[in-house]
């Protein structure tokens, strides 16, 4: 039931039933019963279908399509010379995911050690969420500091702009930025887009780590997904500035697509925080394209390898903090037993 519920949640949020089922298997089950597979798949498929049909009925969409549809070129999505950059995104996302889990646990442990504050907040349960909400709202207020981090955009609008396949900058000069629609929120007369993206990543990272500690079911996957997309976009815009004429391949020149880097970053960081590989499948269903399947898989695997060697997943970390019972994973080269092994006598 828990695995099916998790599959339904991810399937509805991202309109990705296949990725939702695989994600639920990875995060909820140490040992998965195969008989539950069809139940989760059935529930996730119908939930995603109803979710997208409601969008058509409300006339938000003309038909059932990908939730964040991208338009990356299919004939030459990326050059092999860009693979090292995608690998760097994966490794950096692994360290970033481990840091996010560590910071989240550090905040919770700090709050619990302050016994006076902890007792007061236990009596006033709504006070801590209200204070965190007030702090984050103040920081992201658009006329204030929020103007340096696209504060007037919602989380969905931010993700749509980050996955845009058009390049925002050329050679890092502010006057040459090409802003269309919601992308204008990333423009500021005093700083360039690289500073705006960097401030967005740092502040969103810290605020998300703090917000996930409040006793409200808000979820950590989507904020981390957006942070990863912003980091990938920053790397993509940097590549576009370093190679303004694009990558030269024989007689053809192909420009850098920063939106592809954003997709890779989103899958890598969310996979690092949750210790899952199914985020790659979620991204494919979310964008409706598999043109970047190779760099996404490389980045997700590298991010998982780094993150799993440093910290547990965000879900395992919360379980350990709350001291809930769970089945520990069996490590390589050693086994844990609650009771001493029973030796069977051998008759000679």
JOLINJO-V458276 format. One line per field, one symbol per residue. phi: phi as a letter, one per 20 degrees, with the letter a starting at -180 (. if undefined). psi: psi as a letter, one per 40 degrees, with the letter a starting at -180 (. if undefined). burial: 1 if it has 9 or more other C-alpha atoms within 8 Angstrom, else 0. A space follows every 50 residues. Layout:
phi->???
psi->???
burial->???
//
This chain:
phi->.ffffffffffffdlcffffffffffedcfceeffeffffffffffffff fffffffemfcebfcffcfdcffefbfbdffeggffffgfffffffffff fffffffffffffefffffffffdfeffgffffffffffefgfefffebl feefffffffffefeefeccmmeffefddcmffffeebfeceffffffff ffffffffffffeffcfdndffgfffffffffffffffffffcfeneecl edddffdffffffffffffffffelcdfffffffffemccfdffffffff ffffffffedbffffffffffelefbeffeefnbcdcfcffeeefded
psi->dddddddddddddefgddddddddddeehdhhhdeedddddddddddddd dddddddefdidihaidghifiiddgdiideedddddddddddddddddd dddddddddddddgdddddddddgdedddddddddddddehdebdeeeff deiiddddddddeheihdiheehdeeighhbeeddehhddiidddddddd dddddddddddeeifhgdieddddddddddddddddddddddgdeahhhb eihhihgddddddddddddddddefieeddddddddeeifdfdddddddd ddddddddediiiddddddddefiiihiihiheiihhdiiihhhihh.
burial->00111111111101111111111111111100000110111011101110 11101100000000010011010000100000100111111111111101 11111011001000000100100000011001100100111101111111 11100011111111101111011100101001101111001111011111 10011011111111000000001111111111111111111011011000 00111111111111111111111111111111111111100110111111 111111110011111011100000000000000000000000000000
//
